[in-house]
Amino acid sequence: MGDQFEAESLLVEVAASHNLSVSPDEIRAALYDDRHGADLARWAASNLAPDNLLTVDELSLYDALDKSGQVDRLAELYDLSEMQPLRQDDVRAAVDDLRLSTESMNKQAETLRHQRDAWQRLVANRADTVAKRRELETSRQRKSDSERITEIAHGLKFRIAELKHDSDPNVTSLHQALDVVLKSDDALLTSLQKLGWELSEPDPEEAKSTDKLRETCLRLIKITVETIRTRLDTTYLTALATAQQSQDTSADPDEIEALQAELESLYSEILPVAQMSVEQQHLEPALGSIASRSGQSLRKTASSLKYINQCFDYLLSRINALHTHTELYNAHHAAVNRVVATARDEMAAEVPAPDPQPTNSIEAPSPIKPPTRTKRHSRDMTHRRRSSGTPHLTALDSLMQSLALPMDAYGDASGATSQITALSRLVRERRSKNNGAARSAQDEFEAATAERLDDAQRAVQLLWDSVLAETAFGTATLADPGIEQSIDVLAQEVTKAKDKLGRFESQQMGWGSLKRDEFIERWAR
C-alpha cells in the first residue's frame, strides 16, 4: 500500500512536470488495477528516480539533438561502456578547485575595486582641471565676445545712420524723381483737356447748312400741301358748279357720300405723303451728302477718343504703380524705424560683467568612503549650492541678472538702506528710459501717420483736379461709379484714422509698462 502511494506521487509529479495529458484519477486507477497495478508501482519506484529521469530542459535538448541527427554522431564518438563512474574523491577535488578559484576571483575583484577607486580619484582631479581650464576659456571667450560686440555696435551705429538717411522722406533725390513723374503726367492731362475742348465744340458751318436744309424742306412741304389742297378744292367746286348747271339728279346718294368720305380722307393724308415725298427726294440725299463730307471729321473724332481712352489707361496704370511703390516705401520706412529702435535698445542695454569664479576647488569625495563634513564645507554650503559647478544666486541677484543688470548695481549687500536707494535709482532710470522710448514711438507714429494722411490728401486732390474738368452740362462726376465709391471709402478710413489718432493723443496707453514687460520677458529666459 505504501509502494502504491509513493508510486502515485511520483507519477503525478512526473506528469505535471513533463506536461503529460494524464489525470490523477487515471493514474490512481492504473495503480490499483488487480492485474498490473503492483508491477506499475514497482516500475515507478525503481525507474522514476531523479537519477534516471530527464528534466524538461534535458528532454527538450535531447529532442532537438535527435531531430537534427546529432544523437547518433555523439554516441559514435564516446563509448559509454568505457566511461568510469563518478567517485566521491573526484567530487571533493572538484569542490576544492572551485573554492580556490573563488578565492582567486575575490582577490582579483578586490584589486579591481582599488584600481577603480584610484581611477575615480584621477577622474575627479582631471574634472577639476578641466573645469578650471573651461573657466579660463570661458573668460577668454567672454572677453573676445565683448570686443566683437563692441565692433558690431560701432558698425551698427554707422549702418543705422545710413538707413536713417536712406529712409528720410525729405531726401532731395526722391522729391526730384516724384516731381519728374508728376510733371509728365500733368502735361499729358493738360493736352488731353485741350483735345477734349476741341472735340466738344461742333462744326458751325455744318450745323448751319443742316438747319437751312431742314427749313427749306419744311417750306417745300407746306407749299406742296397747300397746292394739292387748292387743286382739290378747285376740282370739287368745279364739279359742284357743273352739277348745278346740268341739274342732273340721276346720281346715287350712297355713291355721293362715299366720294365725299374718300375726299375727306385724302385731306388728312396729304401732309404725311407730302412730307415723305420731300424727305425722300430732297432731304435724305442732302443729308447723305453732308454726312459724306463730315465722315473724315468723325473718323478723326473717333481716333481722338480712342487716344484719350488709351491715355487714361496709361495714367491709371501709372497711378496704381505709384500707389504700390508708395506703400512699399512706407512699409520699408516703418521696418527700418523698428529695426533701428530695436538696435538702439539692444545697444543701450548694459551687458553684465562675468562673475568671478573661485580659484580653489573641493576635491571630489571617494565613492567607497562616506564624505566628511568639514567646517569649510559647511560654511561653503551656506553660501552656494554645489550643482554642476554653478554658483547659487539669491533672489535679488537672480532678478538683477534677469534684468540684464550687474550684480553690484544695488550697492553694498550689508546695508538694506543702500540697496533700496540703489534699486530706486535703477527703477527711476528704467522708467525714464521707458517714458522716453514711449514718447519717441508716439512721435514717430504721429509723424508717419500725419505724413501718410497728407500724402493721401494731396494725391486725391491732384487726381481730382487732373481727371475731373468743369463742364456746362451739370456737376462733374467720374465715369466709373466704383471709383467714386472707393474714394468715399478712403475718406471714411481717413476719418477713422484721425479719430483714432485723437484717442491716442487724449488717452494714456501705457507704452512704458508694455515696453518694460516685453523687456523683462525677453531677458528672463
C-alpha positions as CSV (number, residue, x, y, z in Angstrom):
1,M,0.0,0.0,0.0
2,G,2.9,2.4,0.8
3,D,4.6,1.5,-2.5
4,Q,1.5,2.3,-4.4
5,F,1.1,5.7,-2.6
6,E,4.8,6.6,-3.4
7,A,4.4,5.5,-7.0
8,E,1.2,7.6,-7.3
9,S,3.0,10.7,-6.1
10,L,5.9,10.1,-8.5
11,L,3.7,9.6,-11.5
12,V,1.6,12.7,-10.7
13,E,4.7,14.8,-10.3
14,V,6.3,13.5,-13.5
15,A,3.0,14.0,-15.5
16,A,2.7,17.6,-14.2
17,S,6.4,18.5,-14.8
18,H,6.5,17.0,-18.3
19,N,3.1,18.3,-19.4
20,L,1.6,14.9,-19.9
21,S,-2.2,14.7,-20.6
22,V,-2.8,12.2,-17.8
23,S,-5.2,12.9,-15.0
24,P,-4.6,11.8,-11.3
25,D,-7.7,9.7,-11.5
26,E,-6.4,7.7,-14.4
27,I,-3.0,7.2,-12.6
28,R,-4.8,6.1,-9.4
29,A,-7.0,3.6,-11.4
30,A,-3.9,2.1,-13.1
31,L,-2.0,1.7,-9.8
32,Y,-5.0,-0.1,-8.1
33,D,-5.6,-2.4,-11.0
34,D,-5.7,-6.1,-10.0
35,R,-3.5,-7.4,-12.8
36,H,-0.9,-4.7,-13.5
37,G,-1.1,-2.3,-10.5
38,A,1.6,-3.9,-8.4
39,D,4.0,-4.2,-11.4
40,L,3.4,-0.5,-12.3
41,A,4.1,0.6,-8.7
42,R,7.4,-1.3,-8.6
43,W,8.4,0.1,-12.0
44,A,7.7,3.6,-11.0
45,A,9.6,3.3,-7.7
46,S,12.7,1.9,-9.4
47,N,12.8,3.9,-12.7
48,L,11.3,7.3,-11.9
49,A,14.1,8.4,-9.6
50,P,15.8,11.8,-10.2
51,D,19.0,10.0,-11.4
52,N,17.1,8.2,-14.1
53,L,14.5,10.7,-15.2
54,L,15.4,13.6,-17.5
55,T,14.3,17.1,-16.7
56,V,12.2,19.2,-19.1
57,D,15.2,21.1,-20.4
58,E,17.2,18.0,-20.8
59,L,14.4,16.3,-22.7
60,S,14.0,19.4,-25.0
61,L,17.7,19.3,-25.7
62,Y,17.6,15.6,-26.4
63,D,14.7,16.1,-28.7
64,A,16.5,18.9,-30.6
65,L,19.6,16.7,-30.9
66,D,17.5,13.8,-32.0
67,K,15.7,15.8,-34.7
68,S,19.0,17.3,-36.0
69,G,20.7,13.8,-36.1
70,Q,23.4,14.7,-33.5
71,V,22.5,11.9,-31.1
72,D,23.9,9.1,-33.3
73,R,27.1,11.2,-34.1
74,L,27.7,11.8,-30.3
75,A,27.1,8.2,-29.5
76,E,29.7,7.1,-32.0
77,L,32.3,9.5,-30.5
78,Y,32.1,8.1,-27.0
79,D,31.8,4.6,-25.7
80,L,29.5,4.7,-22.8
81,S,30.7,1.3,-21.5
82,E,34.3,2.5,-21.1
83,M,33.3,5.7,-19.1
84,Q,34.2,5.4,-15.4
85,P,31.6,6.2,-12.8
86,L,31.9,9.4,-10.8
87,R,33.6,8.9,-7.4
88,Q,33.4,10.9,-4.2
89,D,37.1,11.8,-4.2
90,D,36.6,13.4,-7.7
91,V,33.7,15.4,-6.4
92,R,35.7,16.6,-3.4
93,A,38.7,17.6,-5.6
94,A,36.4,19.5,-7.9
95,V,34.8,21.3,-5.0
96,D,38.3,22.3,-3.7
97,D,39.3,23.6,-7.1
98,L,36.1,25.7,-7.2
99,R,36.9,27.1,-3.8
100,L,40.4,28.1,-4.8
101,S,39.1,29.7,-8.0
102,T,36.5,31.6,-6.0
103,E,39.2,33.0,-3.6
104,S,41.3,34.0,-6.5
105,M,38.4,35.7,-8.2
106,N,37.6,37.6,-4.9
107,K,41.2,38.8,-4.6
108,Q,41.2,39.9,-8.2
109,A,37.9,41.7,-7.6
110,E,39.4,43.5,-4.6
111,T,42.3,44.6,-6.7
112,L,40.0,45.8,-9.4
113,R,38.0,47.7,-6.8
114,H,41.1,49.5,-5.6
115,Q,42.0,50.3,-9.2
116,R,38.5,51.7,-9.8
117,D,38.8,53.9,-6.7
118,A,42.2,55.2,-7.9
119,W,40.7,55.9,-11.4
120,Q,37.8,57.7,-9.8
121,R,40.1,59.9,-7.9
122,L,42.1,60.5,-11.0
123,V,39.0,61.4,-13.0
124,A,37.8,63.7,-10.2
125,N,41.2,65.6,-10.3
126,R,41.0,65.6,-14.1
127,A,37.5,67.0,-13.9
128,D,38.7,69.8,-11.6
129,T,41.5,70.6,-14.0
130,V,39.1,70.6,-17.0
131,A,36.7,72.8,-15.1
132,K,39.4,75.3,-14.4
133,R,40.5,75.2,-18.0
134,R,36.9,75.6,-19.1
135,E,36.5,78.6,-16.8
136,L,39.6,80.2,-18.2
137,E,38.5,79.5,-21.8
138,T,35.0,80.9,-20.9
139,S,36.6,84.1,-19.6
140,R,38.7,84.5,-22.7
141,Q,35.6,83.8,-24.9
142,R,33.6,86.4,-23.0
143,K,36.4,88.9,-23.5
144,S,36.5,88.1,-27.2
145,D,32.7,88.3,-27.4
146,S,32.7,91.6,-25.6
147,E,35.3,93.0,-28.1
148,R,33.3,91.6,-31.0
149,I,30.1,93.1,-29.7
150,T,31.8,96.4,-29.4
151,E,32.9,96.3,-33.0
152,I,29.4,95.2,-34.1
153,A,27.9,98.0,-32.1
154,H,30.1,100.6,-33.9
155,G,29.2,99.0,-37.2
156,L,25.5,99.1,-36.3
157,K,25.7,102.8,-35.4
158,F,27.1,103.6,-38.9
159,R,24.6,101.3,-40.5
160,I,21.7,102.9,-38.6
161,A,22.9,106.4,-39.7
162,E,22.9,105.2,-43.3
163,L,19.4,103.6,-43.0
164,K,18.0,106.8,-41.4
165,H,19.5,108.9,-44.2
166,D,18.2,106.5,-46.9
167,S,14.7,106.3,-45.4
168,D,14.4,110.0,-44.8
169,P,11.3,111.2,-46.7
170,N,12.9,114.7,-47.2
171,V,15.7,113.4,-49.4
172,T,16.1,115.6,-52.5
173,S,16.5,112.7,-55.0
174,L,13.1,111.2,-54.0
175,H,11.3,114.5,-54.4
176,Q,13.0,115.2,-57.8
177,A,12.0,111.7,-59.1
178,L,8.4,112.3,-58.0
179,D,8.4,115.8,-59.5
180,V,9.5,114.5,-62.9
181,V,6.9,111.7,-62.9
182,L,4.1,114.0,-61.8
183,K,5.0,116.9,-64.2
184,S,4.9,114.5,-67.2
185,D,1.5,113.3,-66.1
186,D,0.3,116.9,-65.6
187,A,1.5,117.8,-69.2
188,L,-0.4,114.8,-70.6
189,L,-3.6,115.7,-68.7
190,T,-3.3,119.3,-70.0
191,S,-3.0,118.2,-73.6
192,L,-6.0,115.8,-73.1
193,Q,-8.1,118.6,-71.7
194,K,-7.3,120.8,-74.7
195,L,-8.2,118.0,-77.1
196,G,-11.5,117.4,-75.2
197,W,-12.4,121.0,-75.5
198,E,-11.7,120.9,-79.3
199,L,-13.8,117.8,-79.7
200,S,-16.7,119.2,-77.6
201,E,-17.2,122.2,-80.0
202,P,-19.5,121.3,-83.0
203,D,-18.8,122.4,-86.7
204,P,-20.8,125.7,-87.1
205,E,-21.0,125.6,-90.9
206,E,-22.3,122.0,-90.9
207,A,-25.0,122.9,-88.3
208,K,-26.0,126.0,-90.3
209,S,-26.3,124.0,-93.5
210,T,-28.4,121.3,-91.9
211,D,-30.7,123.8,-90.3
212,K,-31.2,125.7,-93.6
213,L,-31.8,122.5,-95.4
214,R,-34.5,121.4,-92.9
215,E,-36.1,124.8,-93.0
216,T,-36.3,124.7,-96.8
217,C,-37.7,121.2,-96.8
218,L,-40.4,122.4,-94.3
219,R,-41.4,125.3,-96.6
220,L,-41.5,123.0,-99.6
221,I,-43.7,120.5,-97.7
222,K,-46.0,123.4,-96.7
223,I,-46.3,124.8,-100.2
224,T,-46.9,121.3,-101.7
225,V,-49.7,120.6,-99.2
226,E,-51.3,123.9,-99.9
227,T,-51.1,123.4,-103.7
228,I,-52.6,120.0,-103.5
229,R,-55.4,121.2,-101.2
230,T,-56.1,124.1,-103.5
231,R,-56.3,121.8,-106.6
232,L,-58.7,119.5,-104.7
233,D,-60.9,122.4,-103.6
234,T,-60.9,123.8,-107.2
235,T,-61.9,120.4,-108.7
236,Y,-64.6,120.0,-106.0
237,L,-66.1,123.4,-106.6
238,T,-65.9,122.9,-110.4
239,A,-67.8,119.6,-110.1
240,L,-70.4,121.2,-107.9
241,A,-71.0,124.1,-110.3
242,T,-71.3,121.7,-113.3
243,A,-73.8,119.5,-111.5
244,Q,-75.9,122.5,-110.6
245,Q,-75.9,123.8,-114.2
246,S,-76.9,120.5,-115.7
247,Q,-79.3,119.7,-112.9
248,D,-78.6,116.0,-113.2
249,T,-80.5,114.1,-110.4
250,S,-79.7,110.6,-111.6
251,A,-76.6,110.2,-109.2
252,D,-76.8,107.7,-106.5
253,P,-76.8,109.3,-102.9
254,D,-74.7,106.5,-101.5
255,E,-72.1,106.9,-104.1
256,I,-72.0,110.6,-103.4
257,E,-71.5,110.0,-99.7
258,A,-68.7,107.5,-100.4
259,L,-66.9,110.0,-102.7
260,Q,-67.2,112.7,-100.0
261,A,-65.7,110.4,-97.4
262,E,-62.9,109.5,-99.7
263,L,-62.3,113.1,-100.4
264,E,-62.1,114.0,-96.7
265,S,-59.6,111.1,-96.1
266,L,-57.4,112.5,-98.9
267,Y,-57.3,115.8,-97.0
268,S,-55.8,114.0,-93.9
269,E,-53.2,112.1,-95.9
270,I,-51.9,115.0,-97.9
271,L,-49.4,116.2,-95.2
272,P,-47.6,112.8,-94.4
273,V,-47.5,111.9,-98.0
274,A,-46.0,115.2,-99.0
275,Q,-43.5,115.1,-96.1
276,M,-42.4,111.6,-97.0
277,S,-42.0,112.6,-100.7
278,V,-40.0,115.7,-99.9
279,E,-37.7,113.8,-97.5
280,Q,-37.0,111.0,-100.0
281,Q,-36.5,113.4,-102.9
282,H,-34.6,116.2,-101.3
283,L,-33.8,115.9,-97.5
284,E,-32.2,112.4,-97.4
285,P,-29.9,112.9,-100.4
286,A,-28.8,116.3,-99.0
287,L,-28.1,114.9,-95.5
288,G,-26.2,112.0,-97.1
289,S,-24.0,114.4,-98.9
290,I,-23.4,116.4,-95.7
291,A,-22.6,113.2,-93.8
292,S,-20.1,112.1,-96.5
293,R,-18.4,115.4,-96.3
294,S,-18.2,115.2,-92.4
295,G,-17.1,111.5,-92.3
296,Q,-13.5,112.4,-92.2
297,S,-14.1,114.6,-89.2
298,L,-16.0,111.8,-87.4
299,R,-13.1,109.4,-88.0
300,K,-10.8,112.0,-86.6
301,T,-13.0,112.3,-83.6
302,A,-13.2,108.6,-83.1
303,S,-9.4,108.3,-83.2
304,S,-9.0,111.2,-80.8
305,L,-11.4,109.5,-78.3
306,K,-9.5,106.2,-78.6
307,Y,-6.3,108.1,-78.0
308,I,-7.8,109.7,-74.9
309,N,-9.0,106.4,-73.6
310,Q,-5.5,104.9,-74.0
311,C,-4.0,107.9,-72.2
312,F,-6.4,107.4,-69.3
313,D,-5.5,103.7,-69.1
314,Y,-1.8,104.7,-69.1
315,L,-2.4,107.3,-66.3
316,L,-4.4,104.8,-64.2
317,S,-1.5,102.2,-64.5
318,R,1.0,104.9,-63.5
319,I,-1.2,105.9,-60.5
320,N,-1.5,102.2,-59.4
321,A,2.2,101.7,-59.8
322,L,2.9,104.9,-57.8
323,H,0.5,103.7,-55.1
324,T,2.2,100.3,-54.9
325,H,5.6,101.8,-54.6
326,T,4.4,104.3,-52.0
327,E,3.0,101.5,-49.9
328,L,6.3,99.6,-50.3
329,Y,8.3,102.6,-49.4
330,N,6.2,103.3,-46.3
331,A,6.5,99.6,-45.2
332,H,10.2,99.8,-45.7
333,H,10.4,103.0,-43.7
334,A,8.4,101.5,-40.8
335,A,10.6,98.4,-40.8
336,V,13.7,100.5,-40.8
337,N,12.4,102.5,-37.9
338,R,11.5,99.4,-36.0
339,V,14.9,97.8,-36.6
340,V,16.7,101.0,-35.7
341,A,14.7,101.3,-32.4
342,T,15.4,97.6,-31.6
343,A,19.1,98.0,-32.3
344,R,19.3,101.1,-30.2
345,D,17.6,99.4,-27.3
346,E,20.0,96.4,-27.6
347,M,23.0,98.7,-27.7
348,A,21.6,100.8,-24.7
349,A,21.2,97.6,-22.6
350,E,24.1,97.0,-20.2
351,V,25.9,93.7,-20.6
352,P,26.6,92.1,-17.1
353,A,30.3,91.5,-16.4
354,P,31.4,87.9,-16.0
355,D,31.1,86.6,-12.4
356,P,34.4,85.9,-10.7
357,Q,34.9,82.2,-10.4
358,P,36.5,80.6,-7.3
359,T,40.1,79.6,-7.9
360,N,40.1,76.7,-5.5
361,S,38.0,73.6,-5.9
362,I,36.9,71.0,-3.4
363,E,38.2,67.5,-4.1
364,A,35.5,65.0,-5.1
365,P,34.7,62.5,-2.4
366,S,35.7,58.9,-2.9
367,P,32.8,56.6,-3.8
368,I,33.9,53.9,-1.4
369,K,34.1,56.0,1.7
370,P,31.5,58.5,3.0
371,P,32.4,62.2,2.7
372,T,33.3,64.0,5.9
373,R,31.6,67.3,6.5
374,T,34.4,69.8,7.4
375,K,33.9,73.3,8.8
376,R,34.9,74.8,5.5
377,H,32.5,72.7,3.6
378,S,29.7,73.6,5.9
379,R,30.5,77.3,5.5
380,D,30.5,77.0,1.7
381,M,27.2,75.1,1.7
382,T,25.5,78.1,3.5
383,H,26.6,80.4,0.7
384,R,26.4,78.4,-2.5
385,R,25.0,75.1,-3.8
386,R,27.2,72.6,-5.5
387,S,25.2,71.7,-8.5
388,S,27.4,71.0,-11.6
389,G,29.8,73.8,-10.5
390,T,27.1,76.6,-10.9
391,P,27.2,79.2,-8.0
392,H,23.9,79.6,-6.2
393,L,22.2,83.0,-6.7
394,T,20.0,84.8,-4.3
395,A,16.6,86.1,-5.3
396,L,17.9,89.6,-5.7
397,D,20.9,88.5,-7.7
398,S,18.6,86.4,-9.9
399,L,16.3,89.4,-10.5
400,M,19.3,91.6,-11.4
401,Q,20.6,89.0,-13.8
402,S,17.2,88.6,-15.4
403,L,17.0,92.4,-15.9
404,A,20.5,92.4,-17.5
405,L,22.0,94.5,-14.7
406,P,25.3,93.9,-13.0
407,M,25.3,92.1,-9.6
408,D,26.8,95.0,-7.7
409,A,24.4,97.6,-9.1
410,Y,22.3,97.6,-6.0
411,G,25.0,98.8,-3.7
412,D,26.5,97.2,-0.6
413,A,24.9,93.9,0.4
414,S,25.3,94.6,4.1
415,G,23.0,97.6,4.2
416,A,19.4,97.5,3.3
417,T,19.1,101.3,3.0
418,S,21.8,101.4,0.4
419,Q,20.2,98.6,-1.6
420,I,16.8,100.3,-1.5
421,T,18.4,103.6,-2.6
422,A,20.3,101.9,-5.5
423,L,17.2,99.9,-6.6
424,S,15.1,103.1,-6.5
425,R,17.6,104.8,-8.7
426,L,17.6,101.9,-11.1
427,V,13.8,102.0,-11.2
428,R,13.8,105.7,-11.9
429,E,16.3,105.3,-14.7
430,R,14.4,102.5,-16.3
431,R,11.1,104.4,-16.0
432,S,12.6,107.5,-17.6
433,K,14.1,105.3,-20.4
434,N,10.7,103.6,-20.9
435,N,9.0,107.0,-21.0
436,G,11.5,108.3,-23.5
437,A,11.0,105.2,-25.7
438,A,7.2,105.6,-25.4
439,R,7.4,109.3,-26.4
440,S,9.7,108.5,-29.3
441,A,7.4,105.8,-30.5
442,Q,4.4,108.0,-30.2
443,D,6.1,110.9,-32.0
444,E,7.3,108.6,-34.8
445,F,3.8,107.1,-35.1
446,E,2.2,110.5,-35.2
447,A,4.7,111.8,-37.8
448,A,4.3,108.8,-40.0
449,T,0.5,108.9,-39.8
450,A,0.4,112.6,-40.5
451,E,2.8,112.3,-43.4
452,R,0.7,109.4,-44.9
453,L,-2.5,111.4,-44.5
454,D,-1.0,114.5,-46.1
455,D,0.3,112.4,-49.0
456,A,-3.0,110.7,-49.5
457,Q,-4.9,114.0,-49.4
458,R,-2.5,115.6,-51.9
459,A,-2.7,112.6,-54.2
460,V,-6.6,112.5,-54.1
461,Q,-6.8,116.3,-54.7
462,L,-4.3,116.1,-57.5
463,L,-6.2,113.2,-59.1
464,W,-9.5,115.1,-58.6
465,D,-8.2,118.3,-60.2
466,S,-6.4,116.5,-63.1
467,V,-9.1,114.0,-64.2
468,L,-12.3,116.0,-63.5
469,A,-13.0,119.1,-65.5
470,E,-15.6,121.8,-65.2
471,T,-18.3,121.4,-67.9
472,A,-21.5,123.3,-68.7
473,F,-23.7,120.2,-68.5
474,G,-24.0,119.9,-64.7
475,T,-21.9,118.6,-61.8
476,A,-18.7,116.8,-62.9
477,T,-18.6,113.1,-61.9
478,L,-16.3,110.2,-62.7
479,A,-17.3,107.8,-65.5
480,D,-17.0,104.7,-63.2
481,P,-19.2,104.9,-60.1
482,G,-16.9,102.3,-58.4
483,I,-14.0,104.8,-58.3
484,E,-16.3,107.3,-56.5
485,Q,-17.3,104.7,-54.0
486,S,-13.6,103.8,-53.5
487,I,-12.8,107.5,-52.9
488,D,-15.7,107.7,-50.3
489,V,-14.4,104.6,-48.5
490,L,-10.9,106.1,-48.5
491,A,-12.3,109.3,-47.0
492,Q,-14.1,107.3,-44.3
493,E,-10.9,105.4,-43.5
494,V,-9.0,108.7,-43.2
495,T,-11.7,110.0,-40.8
496,K,-11.4,106.8,-38.7
497,A,-7.6,107.2,-38.6
498,K,-7.9,110.8,-37.5
499,D,-10.4,109.8,-34.7
500,K,-8.1,107.0,-33.6
501,L,-5.1,109.4,-33.6
502,G,-7.2,111.8,-31.4
503,R,-8.0,109.0,-29.0
504,F,-4.3,108.2,-28.9
505,E,-3.5,111.8,-28.0
506,S,-6.2,112.1,-25.4
507,Q,-5.6,108.8,-23.6
508,Q,-2.6,107.4,-21.9
509,M,-1.9,104.0,-23.4
510,G,0.8,102.8,-21.0
511,W,3.6,102.2,-23.5
512,G,6.2,102.3,-20.8
513,S,4.7,99.3,-18.8
514,L,4.3,97.4,-22.1
515,K,7.8,98.0,-23.1
516,R,9.1,97.0,-19.7
517,D,7.1,93.8,-19.7
518,E,8.5,92.9,-23.1
519,F,12.0,93.7,-21.9
520,I,11.6,91.6,-18.7
521,E,10.0,88.7,-20.6
522,R,12.8,88.6,-23.1
523,W,15.7,88.8,-20.6
524,A,14.1,86.5,-18.1
525,R,14.6,83.5,-20.4
